[in-house]
Amino acid sequence: MNKWLVYFLLCLCYLKSLHSQNKGLVQQQYEIIDGDEYMSIKNYATALEIYKEIAKTFPNNREIQYKIALCYLNTSHNQLEAIKYLEYVVQEEKFEPEAWFELGYAYALDYKLDEAIASLEKYKTLIPKQSAKANVRIQQCNNAKELMKRPVNVSFQNLGKELNSAYPDYYPWITKDENFLAFTSRRKGNIGGAIEGDGYYSSDIYTSIAVHGKWGKARNIGPSINTSLDEQVVGLKADGSEMLVYLDHMDVFGDLFSSKKKGSNFQKVIPLSEQFNKKIEHSGSISEEGNTIFFVRKEKEDAKTDIYMSRMLPSGSWGEPQKLNNNINTPYNEDFPYLAIDGKTLYFSSEGHNSIGGFDLFKSTWDPETNNWSMAINLGYPINTTDDDRSISISADNSVGYISAIRPGGYGDLDIYRIKFNANKKYVIYKGEITFIDSTKIPQEIIAKITAIEKTTNEEYSFAPNPQTGYFIMMLPEGVYNISVISSSYKDVIETLIVSDIGTSSERKKEFMLIKP
């Protein structure tokens, strides 16, 4: 073959290869721009997939690795995946210093508190003018160390697939009798069904009713409140007669609305009084009597949020809202006030005080003698985590609370959990009687012993019916029990009893029938 022809063909192959490489680089640039655009609208899940695909071709590109880490940190699950990417990028000495701050945050989420502090200290040396920001995180890590030494005695119960979904389910509120629950969800099947810019479905309000100690299937509250846009329940009156609703619509933003219950249905929302919607407001709580409102306000979009209170005047109008004192409000954000049934204990979330990471849950008590709120008390670990913990709703007897959280064994995103405060054990009352299969041969004296043994703990409870009437009362904490009823001349009664302490119904009925051998 002519040597000039060979040379020409070699040059042609080289140019084609170069063109292909340039085309690939251009394509990668377009993909990076796409990922960046999704990140800018907080659609981190989609951005993450784009960056991970790019990383297959450029596995050593630290910029891409960093963006993957940021996406993980800003999703509701798999946040800890960010750690390995951040550990890689900070190995480059001149890489973006902000990566050290993000690594400190990621370590804290994983409760690697000493490593978190070390990363944040490194960040301070690289950007001294950002020391204040780093010091807040460092203090939160130290707070976590202290509170984790004294964990509170609680247990967590996921409310299950009847209420929770694979999507975010959050802001749960219960009535004082723990028989009605309202919450917000961004699940598939919401009214409108539109996926928003952040990659999630628009939010709708759902409700559930507890029957015989079990929560019923969650139901969409319907088009009287929910639309194709965002609606969130941000407060509920103790008797369930009124809920506070936050709307994020194109024509409405930063205002609180009320929906009152008529019969079994909640009515169309109406805005709260103008004095509660002067600035930007987005959560609140109404006292049981309906004469006090707590709500959250910020003066402008980039300001911090504070908690305000207003009382109803004798004239029936509302007094001017007052910002609560520094025992509650801090230089940081406060959110989701919730007034307990006693009318004097206020639960709320805050990024300040002795938070162990982001928003923590606190409580403060009103002292009528000093006319002031007490110092805020952190509800403790593991109720509070090194991530955000935003809202809590407490039963009338203070035995349980409802929160939303991401925990092992959940359904994939924020789930609704029932927290049991184990120090305040709650008993369920059963009232019943001993009966006989042959009512014509009831003995003059009914001598029987009822024994209940909890299957998990082996705790034993004994009860004796009234010998004249056969009536009995059993008080049992939640659990699964082996029940035996023993009476001479009759067959032993053996059965399993599942006791749920959901709800506060005054009593439950139970009957044991005795049969001759």
Beta strands, then each sheet from edge to edge (+ up, - down):
strand 1: 154-158
strand 2: 169-174
strand 3: 180-185
strand 4: 204-211
strand 5: 214-215
strand 6: 219-220
strand 7: 230-236
strand 8: 242-248
strand 9: 256-262
strand 10: 265-266
strand 11: 270-271
strand 12: 280-286
strand 13: 292-298
strand 14: 306-311
strand 15: 322-323
strand 16: 334-339
strand 17: 345-350
strand 18: 360-367
strand 19: 372-373
strand 20: 377-378
strand 21: 393-394
strand 22: 400-405
strand 23: 415-421
strand 24: 427-436
strand 25: 449-454
strand 26: 460-463
strand 27: 471-477
strand 28: 479-486
strand 29: 493-499
strand 30: 508-514
sheet 1: 1+ 23- 22+ 21-
sheet 2: 2+ 3- 4+ 5-
sheet 3: 2+ 3- 4+ 6-
sheet 4: 7+ 8- 9+ 10-
sheet 5: 7+ 8- 9+ 11-
sheet 6: 12+ 13- 14+ 15-
sheet 7: 16+ 17- 18+ 19-
sheet 8: 16+ 17- 18+ 20-
sheet 9: 27+ 24- 30-
sheet 10: 26+ 25- 28+ 29-
end
